[in-house]
Amino acid sequence: MVLSFFKKNDSGLELISHRTIKMLADARHSFDLASAAVLSGADYDSVAEDIRVTDDHINKTEQDLRGDLVTHIAVHGGTDIGVVLSYTLLIKKIERIGDQAKNILDLAEEGVSFVGEDDVAELIEVRRAISAMFAEAADLMAENTSEQAQDFYDRATELRRSIEGKIRDFMHSDQPGVYAVPRAVLYRYWKRIVSNIAGVVTGVAEPLQNLGYLDDGQTDIDD
């Protein structure tokens, strides 16, 4: 279970739990805005500042949480060192999701827009599925069973592999580069986001040496 160690009577760790879930909500906010900029015609200038301010907040939260975890070890000793190390990597995954949202925003800044394109409905559906994963991940971080976490991981893996298929299709497409390249890049960012959301949900249940990887350590999900 992801946050089972927060079941302890430790108000400090419980506070870290709540702040981490809020950090994930911020990452979802950035993801939704950035995706809207390329899929729904949202004005770039109207969302860019919001995304950057949110990303700064995510980065600051990550730094604060690291400090809180160090303080926890200093106060309570090394009993929870494995959990603290795992949790440090978990919050890094959330921070990377924010970075990927900024990358999607960069596509909009380069003039990429899928509004009115033949596959925009399919792209919007993938975006909707990923956005829903954020909400489910937050719920699972607060309270879950191993079975729920495994089910989430399995569905995330299925989506990730579907996205990988799209990337391969566009890499080998006969379509002009101006059509294929933006789609391949967008799907790549989405793949990393899905992988990191899955890592957030399963993180503390994974052996420390496998964190940052999927498939029992075979697939590197970190950029």
C-alpha positions in Angstrom: 0.0 0.0 0.0 1.4 3.3 -1.1 1.0 5.4 2.0 0.5 2.6 4.6 3.3 4.0 6.7 1.2 7.1 7.3 -1.2 4.9 9.3 1.3 5.5 12.2 0.4 8.0 14.8 2.7 10.6 13.3 1.2 14.0 12.6 4.4 15.1 10.7 4.1 12.2 8.2 0.4 12.7 7.9 1.0 16.3 7.0 3.5 15.3 4.4 0.9 12.9 3.0 -1.7 15.7 2.6 0.9 18.1 1.0 2.0 15.4 -1.5 -1.6 14.7 -2.6 -2.0 18.5 -3.1 1.2 18.5 -5.1 -0.3 15.8 -7.4 -3.4 18.0 -7.8 -1.2 20.9 -8.9 0.5 18.6 -11.5 -2.9 17.7 -12.8 -3.9 21.3 -13.1 -0.8 22.1 -15.2 -1.4 19.0 -17.3 -5.0 20.0 -18.0 -4.1 23.5 -18.9 -1.2 22.6 -21.2 -3.2 19.9 -23.0 -6.0 22.5 -23.5 -3.5 24.8 -25.1 -2.7 22.3 -27.9 -6.1 20.4 -28.1 -8.8 22.9 -27.4 -7.5 26.2 -28.7 -7.0 27.7 -25.3 -5.0 30.9 -25.6 -1.4 30.2 -24.9 -0.7 33.5 -23.1 -3.7 33.0 -20.8 -2.5 29.6 -19.5 1.3 30.0 -19.7 1.7 32.1 -16.7 -0.6 29.9 -14.6 1.3 26.8 -15.6 4.7 28.4 -14.7 3.5 29.7 -11.4 2.0 26.3 -10.6 5.3 24.6 -11.6 7.2 26.9 -9.3 4.9 26.0 -6.5 5.4 22.3 -7.3 9.2 22.7 -7.2 9.0 24.6 -3.9 6.7 22.0 -2.4 9.2 19.2 -3.4 12.0 21.1 -1.7 10.0 21.7 1.4 8.9 18.0 1.6 12.5 16.9 1.3 13.4 19.1 4.2 10.5 17.7 6.2 11.6 14.1 5.5 15.2 15.0 6.6 13.8 16.5 9.8 11.7 13.3 10.4 14.9 11.2 10.2 16.7 13.6 12.5 14.0 13.5 15.1 13.0 9.8 14.9 16.3 8.2 13.9 16.9 5.8 11.0 14.0 3.4 11.6 12.1 4.9 8.6 15.1 5.5 6.4 13.8 3.1 3.6 10.4 4.7 3.6 11.9 8.2 3.5 14.2 7.4 0.6 11.3 5.8 -1.3 9.1 8.8 -0.6 11.8 11.2 -1.8 11.8 9.4 -5.1 8.0 9.4 -5.2 7.7 13.2 -4.9 10.4 13.5 -7.6 8.0 11.6 -9.9 5.3 14.2 -9.3 7.8 17.0 -10.0 8.7 15.4 -13.3 5.0 15.3 -14.3 5.0 19.1 -13.8 8.0 19.3 -16.1 6.3 17.2 -18.8 3.3 19.6 -18.6 5.7 22.5 -19.3 7.0 20.5 -22.3 3.4 20.2 -23.6 3.1 24.0 -23.2 6.3 24.4 -25.2 4.5 22.7 -28.1 1.8 25.3 -28.0 4.5 28.0 -27.9 5.9 26.5 -31.1 2.5 26.9 -32.7 1.4 23.3 -32.4 -2.4 23.0 -32.4 -4.6 20.0 -33.1 -7.9 22.0 -33.2 -9.9 20.9 -36.2 -7.5 18.0 -37.0 -8.9 14.6 -38.1 -7.7 12.9 -34.9 -8.5 15.6 -32.4 -11.4 13.6 -30.8 -9.0 10.7 -30.3 -6.4 12.9 -28.7 -8.9 14.5 -26.4 -10.1 11.1 -25.2 -6.5 10.1 -24.3 -6.1 13.4 -22.5 -9.3 12.7 -20.6 -8.2 9.2 -19.6 -4.9 10.6 -18.3 -6.5 13.4 -16.4 -8.9 10.9 -14.7 -5.9 8.9 -13.6 -4.6 11.8 -11.5 -7.8 11.9 -9.5 -7.8 8.1 -9.0 -4.1 8.2 -8.0 -4.8 10.8 -5.3 -7.6 8.7 -3.9 -5.3 5.6 -3.9 -2.5 7.5 -2.2 -4.9 8.4 0.6 -6.4 4.9 1.1 -5.9 1.8 -1.0 -5.4 -1.9 -0.9 -2.7 -3.8 -2.7 -5.3 -5.1 -5.1 -6.5 -1.6 -6.0 -2.9 -0.5 -6.6 -2.2 -3.5 -8.8 -5.4 -2.9 -10.8 -4.4 0.8 -11.3 -0.9 -0.2 -12.4 -2.3 -2.8 -14.9 -4.6 -0.2 -16.5 -1.9 2.4 -16.5 0.4 -0.1 -18.2 -2.2 -0.9 -20.8 -2.6 2.8 -21.6 1.2 3.3 -21.7 1.6 0.5 -24.2 -1.2 1.9 -26.3 0.6 5.3 -26.3 3.9 3.6 -27.2 2.1 2.0 -30.2 1.0 5.5 -31.3 4.6 6.8 -31.0 5.9 3.9 -33.2 3.2 4.5 -35.8 4.1 8.2 -36.1 7.8 7.5 -36.2 7.3 5.2 -39.2 4.4 7.2 -40.8 4.4 8.2 -44.4 2.6 11.4 -43.3 4.6 14.7 -43.7 6.8 15.6 -40.7 4.6 18.6 -39.8 1.8 16.1 -39.2 3.6 13.1 -37.6 6.3 14.8 -35.5 4.1 16.9 -33.2 1.9 13.9 -32.5 4.8 11.6 -31.7 6.3 14.3 -29.3 2.9 14.8 -27.6 2.4 11.1 -27.1 5.9 10.8 -25.7 5.2 13.4 -23.1 1.9 11.6 -22.3 3.7 8.3 -22.0 6.1 9.7 -19.4 3.2 11.3 -17.4 1.3 8.0 -17.3 4.4 6.1 -16.3 5.1 8.5 -13.4 1.5 8.5 -12.2 1.7 4.7 -12.1 5.0 5.0 -10.2 3.4 7.3 -7.6 0.7 4.8 -6.8 2.9 1.8 -6.6 6.0 3.6 -5.4 6.2 2.6 -1.7 5.2 -1.0 -2.5 8.1 -1.4 -4.9 11.6 -2.4 -3.7 13.7 0.7 -3.3 16.1 -0.5 -6.0 13.3 -0.7 -8.6 11.9 2.8 -8.0 12.0 4.8 -11.2 11.5 1.6 -13.3 8.6 -0.5 -14.4 8.3 -4.2 -15.2 10.4 -5.4 -12.2 13.1 -2.9 -13.0 13.3 -3.6 -16.8 11.8 -0.3 -18.0 13.3 3.0 -17.1 10.6 5.7 -16.8 12.8 8.6 -15.8 14.1 11.2 -18.2 
